[in-house]
Amino acid sequence: MPITILDGISTRYEVMGEGPPLLMFSPGGFDATVEKWSSLGIYAKVKPLDHLSKHFKCIMFDRRECGQSGGRVERVTLGHFVKQAKALLDHLGIEQAHLMGGCMGCSPVAAFALAHPEMVLKMVLYWPVGGVKYRMSGQLRFAEHLGFVTRHGMQAVVDLVKESGKPFGGDPRGGPWASAIKSDAVFAEAYAALDVERYKVTVVGMQQSLLDRDTVSGLVPEDLLLCDIPAFIVPGNDGSHATSAARYFQECLPKSEYWDVAVENQTEAATAGKLLNFLLG
């Protein structure tokens, strides 16, 4: 897959299919990679790419700090994810696109629509993350990483990641830059030399930005209420993808269409029909 430099960060991406552009923000939490659209949970079941790529130019990418994309130690917010995605569209010469997010990718989709409404045609929010359990588990993950750094230092994080190879979601001790440490030796060396106390402040700020409320994190509801871009919302129903998060998007987005269906009835055929009817309608 091609890799390009966006805002100084290497970004791995893939383009599949022909037609109107559909920019897809990968699911997978803190391991949001291209492959998750085909291999992860509900997406492996409903196979969205098999159907969407027959009608759209599907543009997928490893989110920064994930997979083979790079990273930069800073207080990462949804705005940083938006910046990467917009830079990818600019790189591909695309002025307008549909957007689709899965899991943790839903919030950057909405943030993109708020920041660049002129570029967004329609948006799909598939199993948005959120809810009190999601917020609590995410905060615990950051706390475990901070505890490891406090006890053992920065070099120990690098050594751990090189040994285990696991992303942040697989082993919280490795932290949100684990994938970048694994894939980039130069980044890993610079990371190990960071000042511990300054680094901990950055991580706390990142956690507070991305896990700031019990509904859908990182977005101001009053901003969503003014968003006039059509949205299609597919609800999840578990500890990370609370149905309340999907209902929150429904409440806040004036032009939203909520698919009120139980998870067990989200079959491949039914899902494909709903997505295509919305995007092509």
C-alpha positions in Angstrom: 0.0 0.0 0.0 1.2 3.5 -0.7 2.6 5.7 2.1 2.7 9.5 1.9 3.8 12.2 4.3 0.9 14.3 5.7 1.7 17.1 8.1 5.1 15.6 8.7 3.6 12.2 9.6 3.8 9.1 7.3 0.4 7.8 6.4 -0.4 4.4 4.9 -3.5 4.3 2.8 -5.4 2.3 0.2 -7.8 3.2 -2.5 -10.3 0.5 -3.6 -13.1 0.8 -6.3 -14.3 3.5 -8.6 -17.0 6.2 -8.3 -17.6 9.1 -5.9 -15.0 9.3 -3.2 -15.8 7.8 0.2 -13.2 8.5 2.9 -13.3 5.8 5.6 -12.0 6.4 9.1 -11.0 2.9 10.3 -12.5 1.2 13.4 -10.3 -0.6 15.9 -9.9 2.0 18.7 -6.2 2.8 19.1 -5.3 0.2 16.4 -7.3 1.8 13.6 -5.9 0.3 10.5 -7.0 -0.4 6.9 -7.4 -4.1 7.6 -10.0 -3.6 10.4 -12.7 -2.8 7.8 -12.5 -6.5 6.7 -11.3 -8.3 9.8 -12.8 -6.8 12.9 -16.0 -8.0 14.5 -19.1 -6.5 13.0 -17.2 -5.4 9.9 -16.0 -8.9 9.1 -19.7 -10.0 9.4 -21.3 -7.3 7.2 -18.4 -6.9 4.8 -19.0 -3.2 3.9 -16.0 -2.9 1.5 -17.3 -5.7 -0.6 -20.4 -3.7 -1.3 -19.3 -0.1 -1.1 -16.3 -0.5 -3.4 -18.6 -1.5 -6.2 -20.1 2.0 -6.2 -17.5 4.2 -4.6 -13.8 5.0 -4.5 -13.2 3.8 -1.0 -10.2 5.6 0.6 -8.9 3.9 3.7 -5.9 4.7 5.9 -4.1 3.8 9.1 -4.9 6.6 11.5 -1.8 8.4 12.8 -0.3 6.5 15.8 -1.8 3.3 14.3 -0.6 0.4 12.1 2.1 1.5 9.7 1.3 5.2 9.9 3.7 7.4 12.0 3.0 9.6 14.9 4.2 12.6 16.9 4.2 13.0 20.7 1.7 15.9 21.3 -1.7 16.3 23.0 -3.6 14.5 20.2 -7.2 15.6 19.7 -9.9 14.9 17.2 -8.6 17.9 15.3 -5.3 16.1 14.6 -7.2 13.2 13.1 -9.2 15.6 11.0 -6.0 17.3 9.8 -4.5 14.0 8.7 -7.7 13.0 6.8 -8.0 16.4 5.0 -4.4 16.3 4.0 -5.0 12.8 2.5 -7.9 14.2 0.4 -5.8 17.1 -0.6 -3.0 14.7 -1.6 -5.4 12.8 -3.8 -6.9 15.9 -5.3 -10.4 15.4 -3.9 -12.4 18.4 -3.1 -15.6 16.7 -1.8 -16.3 13.2 -0.4 -18.7 11.1 1.6 -17.3 10.2 5.0 -17.7 6.9 6.9 -16.4 6.1 10.4 -16.5 2.9 12.3 -16.1 2.7 16.1 -13.7 5.3 17.3 -13.6 6.6 13.7 -17.1 8.1 14.1 -16.1 11.1 16.2 -13.4 12.2 13.7 -16.0 12.0 10.9 -18.3 14.4 12.8 -15.3 16.6 13.7 -14.3 16.7 10.0 -17.9 17.7 9.0 -17.8 20.5 11.6 -14.4 21.8 10.5 -14.8 21.4 6.7 -18.5 21.2 5.9 -18.0 22.3 2.3 -16.0 19.1 1.7 -18.5 16.6 3.1 -21.5 15.3 1.1 -22.9 12.7 3.6 -21.6 10.8 6.6 -22.1 7.3 8.0 -21.5 6.7 11.7 -21.2 3.0 12.2 -21.2 1.8 15.8 -19.9 5.0 17.4 -18.0 4.5 20.6 -19.2 6.2 23.8 -21.0 5.6 27.0 -19.8 5.6 30.6 -18.1 2.2 30.4 -16.2 3.2 27.3 -15.0 6.4 29.1 -14.0 4.5 32.2 -12.1 1.7 30.4 -10.3 4.3 28.2 -9.2 6.3 31.2 -8.0 3.2 32.9 -5.9 2.3 29.9 -4.2 5.7 30.0 -3.7 5.4 33.7 -2.0 2.0 33.3 0.4 3.5 30.8 1.2 6.5 33.0 1.8 4.2 35.9 4.3 2.1 33.9 6.1 5.2 32.7 6.3 6.6 36.2 7.7 3.4 37.6 10.1 2.4 34.8 10.8 5.3 32.5 10.6 6.0 28.8 13.2 3.5 27.6 11.2 0.7 29.3 8.2 1.6 27.2 10.3 1.2 24.0 11.8 -2.1 25.2 8.3 -3.4 26.1 6.8 -2.5 22.7 9.8 -4.0 20.8 9.4 -7.2 22.7 5.6 -7.6 22.6 4.7 -5.7 19.4 1.3 -4.9 20.8 -0.6 -1.7 20.1 -2.0 0.5 22.9 -5.3 -1.5 22.9 -3.5 -4.8 23.2 -1.2 -3.8 26.0 -2.0 -0.4 27.7 1.5 -0.2 29.2 2.9 0.6 25.7 0.9 3.8 25.5 -0.7 5.6 22.5 2.5 5.8 20.5 3.2 2.0 20.7 2.6 1.4 17.0 4.9 4.3 16.0 7.6 2.9 18.3 7.2 -0.5 16.7 7.4 0.7 13.1 9.9 3.5 13.3 13.3 3.1 14.9 14.1 6.8 14.7 10.8 7.7 16.4 11.5 5.1 19.1 15.0 6.5 19.8 13.6 10.1 20.1 10.7 8.8 22.3 13.1 7.1 24.7 14.9 10.4 25.2 11.8 12.4 26.2 11.5 14.1 29.6 9.2 11.9 31.7 7.4 14.6 33.5 6.6 16.7 30.4 5.5 13.5 28.6 3.1 12.6 31.4 1.4 16.1 31.1 1.0 15.5 27.4 -0.6 12.1 27.9 -3.0 13.4 30.5 -4.0 16.2 28.2 -4.6 13.7 25.4 -6.7 11.5 27.6 -8.8 14.5 28.7 -9.3 15.6 25.1 -10.4 12.2 23.8 -12.3 10.9 26.8 -14.0 14.0 28.1 -17.7 12.9 28.6 -20.0 9.9 28.9 -21.8 10.3 25.6 -19.6 10.9 22.5 -16.2 12.3 23.5 -14.4 15.2 22.0 -17.3 16.9 20.4 -19.3 20.0 21.6 -23.0 19.2 21.3 -23.9 22.8 20.4 -21.6 22.5 17.4 -23.3 19.3 16.3 -26.7 20.9 16.6 -25.7 23.3 13.9 -24.4 20.7 11.5 -26.7 20.3 8.4 -24.9 17.4 6.7 -27.0 14.3 6.3 -25.9 11.4 8.6 -26.8 7.7 8.8 -26.3 6.2 12.2 -25.9 2.5 12.9 -26.0 1.6 16.6 -23.9 -0.8 18.5 -24.7 -2.3 21.9 -21.8 -3.3 24.1 -19.4 -1.8 26.6 -17.5 0.3 24.1 -20.2 1.1 21.6 -23.1 2.0 23.8 -26.4 2.5 22.1 -26.7 5.8 23.9 -23.7 7.1 21.9 -25.6 6.4 18.6 -28.8 8.0 20.1 -26.7 11.0 21.1 -25.6 11.5 17.5 -29.2 11.1 16.5 -30.3 13.8 19.0 -27.6 16.3 18.1 -27.4 16.0 14.3 -30.5 17.7 12.7 -30.3 15.7 9.5 -29.6 12.3 10.9 -31.2 9.0 10.0 -31.1 6.4 12.8 -31.3 2.7 11.8 -33.3 1.4 14.8 -32.3 -2.2 14.5 -30.8 -4.8 17.0 -27.2 -5.8 16.4 -28.2 -9.4 15.6 -30.4 -8.1 12.7 -27.5 -6.1 11.2 -26.9 -8.7 8.5 -24.7 -8.3 5.5 -27.6 -7.9 3.1 -29.6 -5.6 5.2 -26.6 -3.4 6.1 -25.4 -3.2 2.5 -28.9 -2.1 1.4 -29.2 0.6 4.0 -25.7 2.0 3.4 -26.2 2.1 -0.4 -29.7 3.6 -0.2 -28.4 6.4 2.0 -25.3 7.2 0.1 -26.7 6.8 -3.4 -30.1 8.4 -2.6 
